Structures are given as structure tokens and as C-alpha cells.
Amino acid sequence: MSIEETLKDALSGLTTYYEVNHLRANPAKTQVCVFHLRNKEAKRQLNVSWCGTPLSHSEHPVYLGVTLDRCLTFKTHITKTKAKVSTRNNILRKLTNTRWGACPKTLRATALALCFSTAEYACPAWERSTHAKKLDPALNESCRCITGCLKPTNTNNLYILAGIAPPDIRRAVASRTERRRQTTDERHPYMATYLPPAD
């Protein structure tokens, strides 16, 4: 297929670059994946080799801590993140133990550092995914640990009592902040490629 030939040509050019700059490639750790919406070829694996080593196929590659999938819905990433937040909620629950009895201020700082920072990692990339709301129940549980409220408490009131903005608002703010950096910060890698809309 033409895509495989194109990839082989690109990898041969990359090999030359590595040799010129005295870098050593590791084809054993390199993976390939195809991103497309054609369901007929959903399970197709690319046959690409680099330096004589066939590259392994990955259905869900991880790039900078974000798990990608074929259609870029980020469903797998959000499922993994929810599991991480649930595990960290267990640590938060131990702090609320009657013997330790941490104050709400300490619990809030712990929840923001452990749970919310994990849930918001790279959110400008996946914030608009239809699966983003699946993270909210785990974050609601974090707020319940902080406030001591039970499940019947309305989630809007839960975040007000905890003194934390709701997850959808926090994700939107993080996305806007990243967009603002792209347009105003000269050190941002995408600064030169952004074209502001015409007035």
C-alpha cells in the first residue's frame, strides 16, 4: 500500500538524520498506528520495518501521557484517567479517617493535587470528547470526601461547598489558557504557525 511505502521512505530519511547527528534509533521500542474512520480496515496492521526491524502495531499508542485511539475519541484515555482518579480517591479517603481527621483545607489541597491535576492533564486535547463527562463521577467522589456530603447532595452544591469549580468549567478554562498561550507567548512552539482571524 502507498502509505507503507511513504512511511518506509520517511524512516529512511530519519535514519540519515540520526546518523548525521550521532543519534541512535531504537526500532524495537517504536510502534505504528493508523488513525482513520474507515471501519472496514479497523483491524488492519501496517507492515513497516525500520533498520531491518519490523515495527510493532499498537491499537492504543500513548503519546506524552495521552492514550490515543483510531478515531481520536479519547475514550480509552478517559477510562484510564478515571481509574487513576478513583485510586487516588482511596488515598484521599484514608486522610478523612477518624484517627487522622485531616481538616477540610488539607483535604481540598490534597484533592486538587492528586485527583483534579490527574483528571485535567492534557485536557485541551480531549476536552471536547463526548466521553469527557465520564470523569465527573470520580471527581464528584473527591468533593464528597472533602465536604463529608453524601450521594443525595446535588453536585452543583457539592462543588460550591468544596470551593472548587465544576470539572467542565475547569477544563474549559485550561483550554482557553492554552489557546491564549499559542497566540500571545513567543516561546510557544505553535506561535509562528497561528494566524489570527481577520477583523
N, C-alpha and C positions, 0 to 999 in steps of 0.2 A: 504494500500500500504506500502511497506517496508520503503520508505522514511519517511512516517509519524511516523512509529514505531521508526525509528532511531532518529528522532527529539525528540520524547517523551522521549526516553532514555537519550539523551543529556541534555534535560531540567531538568530531574530528577537529573542528576549528578550536574547540575548547581545550583539547589535548595540546594543540600547538601553543595556545596561550599559557597553559600550565607549564610547559617546558621552558618557554621564554622567561617566565617569571619565577622559575625554580620552585614551583608548587607541585605537590604530589596528589593526584586524584585517587579516590578510593571507590572504585566501581562496585565493590561488594556492599557498600552502605547506600548506594544511590538507587532510588526507586523511580518507577514511572507510573503515571496515572493519566487517564483520559477524562476530560471534562466535556460533556455534551448532553443533549436532551434526546438523542435517538435511542429509544427503548429497545429497538431491535438488536443493537450492538452493546447493550448494557454490560454484558459479562465478557466482552472481547478484551483480550490482553495483548498488549503491544509486544512485538518480538524485536527488541533493540539490544544491541551489545555495545559496550564501551571498553576499549583496550582489550578486546577478546573475551571479556566477561559479560555474560548475559545479565541485563538489569532486571531486578525482581519487580513484579507488579504489586501495587498496593491499592486496595479499594478505598481506603480512608487515610491518605497521607497526612502527616502532621507538619505544618509549616509555621515556625515561630510560635509554637504552642497552640495553634488553632487547627482543629481536625477538619479537613475538607472532605466533601463527598462529590459524587459525579455531577449532580445538578446544582451544587453550591447552595443547598438549602440550610446547611449547618445543623441539621438535625442531630447527627452523631456528636458534634462538638457540644451542643447544648445538653444532650443527655449525659455526657461525661462530666460537664461542669456542674450539673445538678447533683450528680453523685458525689462530687468533691465537696460541694457546699453542705450536703447532708452529713458527710463525715465530719466536717468542721463544726456543724451544729452540735454534734455529740460532745466535742471539746467544750463548746460554749455551755452546754447543759451541765457539765461537770463543775464549771465555775459557779453555777447557781445552786450547787449542793448546799444543804443546810449547814454542814460543818464549815465550809469556806465562806459562803454567803457574801460573794462579791457585790459591791454597790452597783446601782444601775449605770453610773458613769463609766465604770470599768468594763461592765458588760457591753455597753454601747461601743466603746473604743475597740474592744476585742472583736465584736461582730463586724465592725467596719473594716478592721484589718484582716480578719480571717475570711469571713463569708462574702461581704459585699465586694471587696477587692478581687476575689476569685471570680465572682459572678460577672464582674464588669470588665474582665481582661479582654482586650481587643474588641470591645463591643461596637466601635464604629464600623467594623467589618460585617458583623452578623446582627446588628440591632434591628434591621428591617425584616429579618427572617420571620416566617409565620410561626416558627417554633419558639420564639424568644419568650413568650408568656409562660412556657413550661418551667422556667426557672423561678417564677414568682412564688409558688408554694414553699419552696425551700427557704427563700428569703423571708416569707411571712413567718416561718417557724423560728428564724433567727430573731425577729422582732418580738415574737411571743416569749422567747427566753429572756429578752431584755426587760420587757414590761411585766411579765408574770401573767399576762392575759391568757384566756382560754380560747378554744376554737370558735365559739359563738361570737366573739368580738369582731365587729366589722373591720375589714382590712384597712380601709381609709383611716379609721380612728386609731388603728394599731400603729401605723407609721407616724401619726401625729404624736401619740404617746411616747414613742421611741425617739422622737426628734430626728428622724431620718426621712429624706424624700422618698416617695414610692419608686420602685425599680424602673418603671417605664420613663419617668422624668429624669432619673439619674443617667440612664442610657442615652436619652436624647441630648442631655447637656454634654455628656462626654463626646458624642458625635459632632455636636456644634463646635466644641472646643477644638477638636482635631481638624475640622474644616477651616476654622479661623487660623490655625497654625499653618495650614497649607497655603493660605492666601496672604498672610502677613509676615511670617517668620522666614527670613532669608536663609536660615540654616536648614530648613525643612527640605528633604530631597525632592518633593514634588512642587516646590515653589516656582521653579522656572517653567514647568510644564502646564501650570494653571493659567487659563485665560479668563479674566473677569468678564461677566456678561456685559454686553453693550447697553448703554443707557438710552 
